[in-house]
């Protein structure tokens, strides 16, 4: 082989080596890429598994997690589902009114001029307390009549004593003694009548003191709810100068439609509810009108209501719940425990780690409790007051998960 042929063979071997190296590098690249892709898929699978675990942990058994400390700080009050007495009722409008049996329209009982006014509107007065002083000519005339009667009585007593002495000494005549006794009795009757006239005017029944002064006193303990008297004015014997009412007991007047008159009877239980506040009070129907209004086609009923704190003010609009029936139910919860979730009524039942929204079927109810027909058993604890806080927390958790 000559030198030229050796060069040709060397060049061909170099080309063959270069081509084989290129082929080997091309085959190795897909294998490496497959290995990297396999590693990436494995990482994604692990991440998906972790997310699944977190989701399962969050939604486990639908629990809204609350510790005892969180329950206390959120103001959630726990209660126990238990048997209750449920009262059914019908609601009617009403209004608080003065107890007319304990309301007095105070009049002077004699005409005159007002000299002094001691009581003011809204003032509490005691029985017999002085409310006003009136200068009255009628009182002066009555005092004068009493004084004159008392003088005649003194003369009649003296004359009777003299005639009695003469009769005892057999000097006087029997007829004169009898006449003296008659005059004495007549004088005593005149004095008694004059005193009674003064007492009827409220002057105390004696001739002492100012001859024309008429004192107006409170008939019983109560509050001055009306005042129609000022210093210096003239008033008549029948002028209503004050109205005094005992507000420790008031009436709730109820408008009863004619269709409900068979239900509302004397002695029926009732619950009075203030429209202006959350104040309530129990009572019983004490009166039902025998007449029906020609235009309203309704009657009036009355509930006597104790009012020791004065919370029930006359004129206050109220709702009156007339009790129509009563029944014992096996399971009942507080009305404020009910919440609506996805269109269903639920009660948040207390479990180990928090609360679960328990769907329930409802039955009868009154102003405080609701019968649970199904969904909750007697003895199970639940969130009563503050249950909306549990619902809000549950909604927050769902929003965070969705995000």
Beta strands, then each sheet from edge to edge (+ up, - down):
strand 1: 63-65
strand 2: 78-80
strand 3: 82-97
strand 4: 103-107
strand 5: 112-117
strand 6: 124-125
strand 7: 130-135
strand 8: 213-217
strand 9: 222-227
strand 10: 234-235
strand 11: 240-245
strand 12: 249-257
strand 13: 269-274
strand 14: 280-288
strand 15: 298-306
strand 16: 317-334
strand 17: 338-341
strand 18: 344-351
strand 19: 354-359
strand 20: 361-365
strand 21: 369-374
strand 22: 381-383
sheet 1: 1+ 19- 18+ 17-
sheet 2: 2+ 22-
sheet 3: 20+ 21- 16+ 3- 12+ 15- 14+ 13-
sheet 4: 4+ 11- 9+ 6-
sheet 5: 8+ 7- 5+ 10-
end
